[in-house]
């Protein structure tokens, strides 16, 4: 087993795997460390991603991971609703295990190792202590999720952590719309949703402290499968350090209005790969050089995240009366208006 690499990445989710692929394409040796037995498991998110996923991977190559295509979202208040509809596909419902496995397969054999990162430090180079031994590299990239060990060791935490819970029931459902339900009496800072997954239907809830009881009471049913996870809301204070970058959920780079993170994670991977390449070209892994990473991801993501955080703040203080008024106002929007990723900055 090789113990020295150019880049070590903690976490084999979309941000870690895509960063690894981009670095490998530039000729750098890469090792991805993943603590779980299987790529993409345990499942923590719904896998509803916008059509922008095609900017990062060819759709033809992930067809087996696409379970359904979505054209519209129906937004519900307690007493009314409105629909946002696109003329063409707006989003894909993807199987995250298959999608993440596809990203891992792009790296080839030997680039992903089942190992938990336990600690790291700099001794001329980066030394990463894992459950499978010690590894050396020039850089360490933290892509290890909301409860990132790498971010924690760097003194960073997202502004907020919320829960996302999902229930799955069998039965064909190829509807082309998702349903989103707001009811302040049930979730003060989030919403419920229903997503048609082709062979199954997904029911979910997003907000602080939500659990499966919320789902069962709101939808009036039990569920065949249940899963969920912790979602970071709001970027960490700083995403670059000597020989270290934080990307994806580990950096708190999710959509504050929905908790979705795949597209923003892969956007951060692009910025990380460019910053890594710059550091190697100049043989300089200092904070000063790596600060370019934060400037790059902010160029693309800072404005939508900031506006999303403001919208979340407003949601927390609104009542159902205000929700009803917003739904009525939204009915005058163009019917084909919708952008899942940059909804506030079109």
Secondary structure, DSSP 8 states (H G I E B T S, - for coil): ---EEEEEEE--SHHHHHHHHHHHHTT--EEEEE-SSSTT-S--S--EEEGGGGGTS-GGGGGGGEEEEE-EEEEE-SS-EEEEE-SS--EEEE-HHHHHHHHHHTT-TTSEEE--EEEEEESSSEEEEETTEEEEEEEEEE---TT-HHHHHTT---SEEEEEEEEEEEEEE--SEEEEE--TTT-SS-EEEEEE-EEEEEEEEEETT--HHHHHHHHT---SEEEEEEEEES--S--EETTEEE-GGGGT-S-TTT---HHHHHHHHHHHHHHHHHHHHHT--SHHHHHHHHHHHHHHHHHHHHHHHHHHHHHHH--HHHHHHHHHHHTTS-TT---SSSTT--
